[in-house]
Amino acid sequence: METLIGDLRYGLRMLLRTPSVSALAVLALALGIGANSAIFSVVYAVLLRPLPVRDASNLVAIASYNPKFNVPPINPGYSAMASWQKQATSFESVAASWAGTGDLAAGRETEKVPYWRVSASFFPTLGVQPALGRGFTGAEDKPGAGHVAVVSHELWRRLFFEQPAAVGSTITLEGDIYTIVGVAPRGFHVDGKPAGIYVPIALDPADRKTYLPVSVYARLKPGVTVAQANSEMEAVSARLDTRGGGWRARVAGLRDSMVRDVRLRLLVLLSAVGMVLLIACANIASLLLARSATRQREAAIRAALGAPRGRLLRQFLTESVLLALLGGAAGLMVALWCVRLVPLLENARLPNLLLATRVDGAVLAFTTLVSVLTGVAFGAAPALAGASAAVHQELKEGGRAGQSHRRKRLWNALVITEAALAVVLMIGATLLMRTFLYLRDTAPGFRVDGLLTATLSPSRARYTGAAPLLAFYGQTLEKVRAIPGVASATLASSLPLDGDFRAMSLPLEDHQYARPQDWPVLWQRAVEPQYFRTMQIPLRRGRLFTEQDRQGAPRVVLINESMARRFWPGQDPIGKHLGTGAQDYYEIVGVVADVRHQDATKDGLVEVFFPYQQAPPRSMALAVRADGRICRDPMLLAPAVERAVKAVDPTVSPAHVQEMQQVASDRLAPKRLTGVVVMVFAGLALVLAAIGIYGVLSFTVAQRTHEIGVRMALGARRGAVVRMVVGHAAGLATAGIVIGAAASLGVGRVLASLLYGVSGTEPAVFAGVSLALLAVATMAAYLPARRAARVDPVTALRHE
C-alpha cells in the first residue's frame, strides 16, 4: 500500500510538471468518458434497471399482429384478451390496462392527470401490493359496479399530504365520483411513467360492440418459458380467428416488448460513443508516447540503480490510470449535465423507461471501471516504451535510433486506428442521417402544417347509444367551426401518424373465396364528411361522404388507391361492393389518395373509410384546420376549442392537444435522435483524428529536424519537404480509410433494419466520407509540413 501511495504521489508530481499536457488529456477524457457514462445511464435505465414489480422476468406482454401487414404489433381488444385468458394454460394470471388522460377534481381544484383503466387482476398479476388500502375486486370490475380508484403514491402525497384518511374519501374523475380504496407503492410503474389514478375497466367481455384496445400483461406459470407461451398463444389465437383475418397473438418478455423499437438504436449509440473514447485514447497514447521519449534517460537511471522493469512499468501505468481517473471525475460532471436533458425527450415516442434515467451507483461503477480500463488502454504503449529503456545506450545517449523506429511504427498504428474508427463512425452517421432526411422529406399524403389535433372521449355512463354520441359530436363540431380563425374541423376514429390501427375482414365483389378465412383484412377508419377537406387528402375518383350518409341511408365506403390497385387493377372500383348480408354490405363510392399512417417505411396499407354517422365510435379524434390568414399558429386555438367542447358537455375535456406537425416530428424522433447523436460523435471523432494526425506529425517533424536539414542542405526544395510530410499523412489516412471502409461493410449490415431509402453499402456515402477524411488529414498535416519546410539547414546541422 505504501508503494502504491508513493507511486500516486510521484505520478501526480509528474502530471503537475506538464500542466498543459495534463489539462488537455483530462479534457479529452472528460468528453469521452462523460459521453460514455451519459449513454450508459440511458442504456441502463431502458435495458438493464430492474422493473419495480415482483419477479419481472416471469412477466410477459401479449399483443396482436398480422403477418400480412407491415405494421408493428398492436393492442388487442378487451374481448380478445378475455378469450385468451379463458383458453390459455401457460399463465398464472392475465391483466389488461388502458391509458388515458382526464380531468381530476379534488376539492375546488381541477387538473388533467394520466389515469389507467385496469382489470381487477392488474395489481396481483404484477405482484404489487398497495402501500395503503387494497386493490380491486372482481365485483368492482363489472359494468354498473360502484366507482372505486387506487391513486398513485405521488398524487396521495401531493393532494392528501400522505394522510391515511385519504382511503375512503372521494375524487371526481371525468365527471364521475370515485371512492379511493388504495394507494399504489412509491415509484410503481409498468412502462416507466406512473399513472395518477387507477380505476377498473368495468366492461363486459362478451359485449364485442364495445371495443377498447388494451395492453395485456400476464405472469407465466413456474417452468413455462416465453417460447412455450408464445407457441400456445399462436395456436389459441388461430383457433379464435373464426373469420380468418390472420390475426395472431405474440408473447414477449415485458421489458422486451417495451424496448423492441429502440434496443438496437441504444446499442448503436453505445458503440459509437465507445469508438469516440477509443480515438481519444489513441490521441492521449500518442501524446504520452511523445512525452515518454523525454523520460527515457530518467527510466535508464532508475534501472541502473536497480529498479526492475516491472516496477518501472507499474509507475508509468499508475500515472496513466491517475490521469484517466481525473478525466473520469470530470466526465461524471459531463454525464450529470447530459442526463438533465433527458426529460426534454418525454414526448418523442421513446420508451417511458427513458424518463427514469439518472446517475446512480451503477453509472458511477461503470464510470470508474471505464476510467481504469481507459488509463490502462492509453498508458500501456507509453509504459512499455518507457520501461524498456536500454540502460547503457540511454546513458551514452546513443539509443535514440532504435527506440525512435519502434515509436514511429506505434505512432503510425495509432493514427491509422484513429482514421479507421472515424471512417466507421462517419459512414454510419451519414447513413442514419440520410434515412432520417428521406423520411422527413417524404410527403405523408396530407397537409401536416396548420392542423390542431385532440382526442374526445365522452363518458360511457352518460352516452349509452348512438343517438347521444351523434348529438354530442355534431354540436361540438358546430361550435368549433364557429371559432374565429378556424377554417374547418372534422372527426375521425383515429388520425394519421397516431399508430392506432383497427382492422376488419370482408369479402370483395368479383373475387372468389373458398372459405371466410381467405377474406382480405382491411384497415378501417370512421370519418366525418369534412375529414378529407380538413386533412387535405385528394379525391382521385368518385365522390366524398356527405351529410346524407347517415344511419338509415345506404351503407357506403371510400377506399384508398392502394386498395384499388391491389384488388381492381386496371378497373374502376366505383360501384363495387364489400361484405355480405344486410349488416355488412357496402358500396364503394370514391377513391382517395394514400396516406402514410406511420412513416415512409410502413406504406401501401389497404384502407377503407366509413361514414362515422352510420356507426359512431365511442372515442374520436378531433382535427382543426387553422385559417392561415387569421391564425398562423394552430396551438393558439386550443383554449377556444376546449371552451367549445365544454360548452357542449362540461365533463368532457380534449386530451392530447397538439399540432399535427409535432405528431409528425415525434414519429421520427427516434430516427432523428439516433442520427443526430451519432453525427455529433462522428464530428467529434473527425476532430480528434485531425488533432491526432497533427500531433503525431508535429512531433515527427521535431524528431526529424536533422534529417530534414540534411535533405535541404543537399538541395531538396521546400515544396518537396511539404509534399513528403503531407504525403506521409495522406498515406496513413488512406490506410485507415481502407480498413474503416472494410469494417463499415459489416456495420451497414448491422444497421440495415434502421435504414430506409439508402443502402448500407451506398457508394456515394463511402466515397464522400473517404474524401472528407483525406481532406481533413491533409489540412492537419499542412502546418507541420510548413514548419518542416522552414527548417534552416545550417541551424539544424549545428544543433546536431
C-alpha positions, 0 to 999 in steps of 0.5 A: 500500500505504501508503494502504491501511495508513493507511486500516486504521489510521484505520478501526480508530481509528474502530471503537475510538471506538464500542466498543459499536457495534463489539462488537455488529456483530462479534457479529452477524457472528460468528453469521452468518458462523460459521453460514455457514462451519459449513454450508459445511464440511458442504456441502463435505465431502458435495458438493464434497471430492474422493473419495480414489480415482483419477479419481472422476468416471469412477466410477459406482454401479449399483443396482436399482429398480422403477418400480412401487414407491415405494421408493428404489433398492436393492442388487442381488444378487451374481448380478445384478451378475455378469450385468451385468458379463458383458453390459455394454460401457460399463465398464472394470471392475465391483466389488461390496462388502458391509458388515458388522460382526464380531468381530476377534481379534488376539492375546488381544484381541477387538473388533467392527470394520466389515469389507467383503466385496469382489470381487477387482476392488474395489481396481483398479476404484477405482484404489487401490493398497495402501500395503503388500502387494497386493490380491486375486486372482481365485483368492482370490475363489472359494468354498473359496479360502484366507482372505486380508484387506487391513486398513485403514491405521488398524487396521495402525497401531493393532494392528501399530504400522505394522510391515511384518511385519504382511503375512503374519501372521494375524487371526481374523475371525468365527471364521475365520483370515485371512492379511493380504496388504495394507494399504489407503492412509491415509484410503481410503474409498468412502462416507466411513467406512473399513472395518477389514478387507477380505476377498473375497466368495468366492461363486459367481455362478451359485449364485442360492440364495445371495443377498447384496445388494451395492453395485456400483461400476464405472469407465466406459470413456474417452468413455462418459458416465453417460447412455450407461451408464445407457441400456445398463444399462436395456436389459441389465437388461430383457433379464435380467428373464426373469420380468418383475418390472420390475426395472431397473438405474440408473447414477449418478455415485458421489458422486451416488448417495451424496448423492441423499437429502440434496443438496437438504436441504444446499442448503436449509440453505445458503440459509437460513443465507445469508438469516440473514447477509443480515438481519444485514447489513441490521441492521449497514447500518442501524446504520452508516447511523445512525452515518454521519449523525454523520460527515457534517460530518467527510466535508464537511471532508475534501472541502473540503480536497480529498479526492475522493469516491472516496477518501472512499468507499474509507475508509468501505468499508475500515472496513466490510470491517475490521469484517466481517473481525473478525466473520469471525475470530470466526465461524471460532471459531463454525464450529470449535465447530459442526463438533465436533458433527458426529460426534454425527450418525454414526448418523442415516442421513446420508451417511458423507461427513458424518463427514469434515467439518472446517475446512480451507483451503477453509472458511477461503477461503470464510470470508474471501471471505464476510467481504469480500463481507459488509463490502462488502454492509453498508458500501456504503449507509453509504459512499455516504451518507457520501461524498456529503456536500454540502460547503457545506450540511454546513458551514452545517449546513443539509443535514440535510433532504435527506440525512435523506429519502434515509436514511429511504427506505434505512432503510425498504428495509432493514427491509422486506428484513429482514421479507421474508427472515424471512417466507421463512425462517419459512414454510419452517421451519414447513413442514419442521417440520410434515412432520417432526411428521406423520411422527413422529406417524404410527403405523408399524403396530407397537409401536416402544417396548420392542423390542431389535433385532440382526442374526445372521449365522452363518458360511457355512463352518460352516452349509452347509444348512438343517438347521444354520441351523434348529438354530442359530436355534431354540436361540438363540431358546430361550435368549433367551426364557429371559432374565429380563425378556424377554417374547418374541423372534422372527426375521425376514429383515429388520425394519421401518424397516431399508430392506432390501427383497427382492422376488419375482414370482408369479402370483395365483389368479383373475387372468389373465396373458398372459405371466410378465412381467405377474406382480405383484412382491411384497415378501417377508419370512421370519418366525418364528411369534412375529414378529407377537406380538413386533412387535405387528402385528394379525391382521385375518383368518385365522390366524398361522404356527405351529410346524407350518409347517415344511419338509415341511408345506404351503407357506403365506403371510400377506399384508398388507391392502394386498395384499388390497385391491389384488388381492381387493377386496371378497373374502376372500383366505383360501384363495387361492393364489400361484405355480405348480408344486410349488416355488412354490405357496402358500396364503394363510392370514391377513391382517395389518395394514400396516406402514410399512417406511420412513416415512409417505411410502413406504406401501401396499407389497404384502407377503407373509410366509413361514414362515422354517422352510420356507426359512431365510435365511442372515442374520436379524434378531433382535427382543426384546420387553422385559417392561415390568414387569421391564425398562423399558429394552430396551438393558439386555438386550443383554449377556444376549442376546449371552451367549445367542447365544454360548452357542449358537455362540461365533463368532457375535456380534449386530451392530447392537444397538439399540432399535427406537425409535432405528431409528425416530428415525434414519429421520427424522433427516434430516427432523428435522435439516433442520427443526430447523436451519432453525427455529433460523435462522428464530428467529434471523432473527425476532430480528434483524428485531425488533432491526432494526425497533427500531433503525431506529425508535429512531433515527427517533424521535431524528431526529424529536424536533422534529417530534414536539414540534411535533405535541404542542405543537399538541395531538396526544395521546400515544396518537396519537404511539404509534399513528403510530410503531407504525403506521409499523412495522406498515406496513413489516412488512406490506410485507415480509410481502407480498413474503416471502409472494410469494417463499415461493410459489416456495420451497414449490415448491422444497421440495415433494419434502421435504414430506409431509402439508402443502402448500407453499402451506398457508394456515394456515402463511402466515397464522400466520407473517404474524401472528407477524411483525406481532406481533413488529414491533409489540412492537419498535416499542412502546418507541420509540413510548413514548419518542416519546410522552414527548417534552416539547414545550417541551424539544424546541422549545428544543433546536431 
